[in-house]
């Protein structure tokens, strides 16, 4: 029964991440999808911790699982938001090259 619950939680987290990524450049921190995603990430992290607590696997296997299956989506969202802050607003001129806009 536990394997079924883990998969349902994982799919629910992916669904919530998909809903949040639909509005990606702007993240509404009080939207139900974002709050649900944060809660599901915490639950998924705790579940993974308890799963590996009783199993004797190498440290590299555990880190690989956490990196790919638990931390990948949140890390990509944070890096995408940080990268978006470094983009200067520009407008295309009639010659087709980008000119700085008057937005300050």
C-alpha positions in Angstrom: 0.0 0.0 0.0 2.9 2.4 0.7 4.3 2.2 -2.9 0.9 3.3 -4.2 0.7 6.3 -1.8 4.2 7.4 -2.8 3.3 7.4 -6.4 0.1 9.3 -5.9 1.9 11.9 -3.8 4.6 12.2 -6.5 2.0 12.6 -9.3 0.2 15.2 -7.2 3.4 17.2 -6.7 4.1 17.1 -10.5 0.5 18.3 -11.2 0.9 21.2 -8.8 4.3 22.0 -10.3 2.7 22.1 -13.7 0.0 24.4 -12.5 2.6 26.8 -11.0 4.7 26.7 -14.1 1.8 27.8 -16.2 2.3 31.3 -14.8 6.1 30.9 -14.4 7.7 34.3 -14.8 5.2 35.6 -12.2 4.8 33.4 -9.2 1.9 34.1 -6.9 3.1 33.1 -3.5 -0.5 33.0 -2.0 -2.1 30.9 -4.8 -3.5 27.5 -3.7 -1.3 25.8 -6.3 1.9 27.3 -5.0 1.1 26.7 -1.4 0.1 23.1 -2.2 3.3 22.6 -4.2 5.4 23.8 -1.2 3.5 21.5 1.2 3.8 18.5 -1.2 7.6 19.2 -1.6 8.0 19.1 2.1 5.9 15.9 2.4 7.9 14.3 -0.5 11.2 15.2 1.2 10.1 13.8 4.5 8.8 10.6 2.9 12.0 10.1 0.9 14.0 10.6 4.1 12.1 7.9 6.0 12.3 5.6 2.9 16.1 5.8 2.9 16.5 5.7 6.7 15.8 2.0 6.8 17.8 1.0 3.7 21.5 0.8 3.4 22.5 2.4 0.1 25.5 4.4 -0.8 25.6 8.1 -0.2 25.9 8.8 -4.0 22.7 6.8 -4.7 20.8 8.7 -2.1 22.1 12.1 -3.3 21.3 11.2 -6.9 17.7 10.3 -5.9 17.2 13.5 -3.9 18.8 15.6 -6.6 16.8 14.2 -9.5 13.5 13.3 -7.9 13.1 15.8 -5.0 15.1 18.9 -5.7 15.1 19.3 -9.5 11.9 21.2 -10.1 12.3 23.6 -7.2 15.9 24.3 -8.1 14.9 25.0 -11.7 12.2 27.4 -10.7 14.6 29.3 -8.4 17.3 29.5 -11.1 14.8 30.6 -13.7 13.6 33.4 -11.5 17.1 34.5 -10.7 18.1 34.4 -14.3 15.0 36.5 -15.2 16.1 39.3 -12.9 19.3 39.8 -14.8 17.5 40.5 -18.1 17.3 44.2 -19.0 14.1 45.4 -20.6 14.6 46.2 -24.3 12.6 47.1 -27.3 13.2 46.3 -31.0 14.1 49.3 -33.1 13.0 49.7 -36.8 16.5 48.3 -37.8 15.8 45.1 -35.9 18.4 45.4 -33.2 17.5 45.6 -29.5 17.6 49.0 -27.9 17.4 49.8 -24.2 13.9 50.9 -23.4 12.9 53.9 -21.2 11.8 51.5 -18.4 13.6 52.2 -15.2 
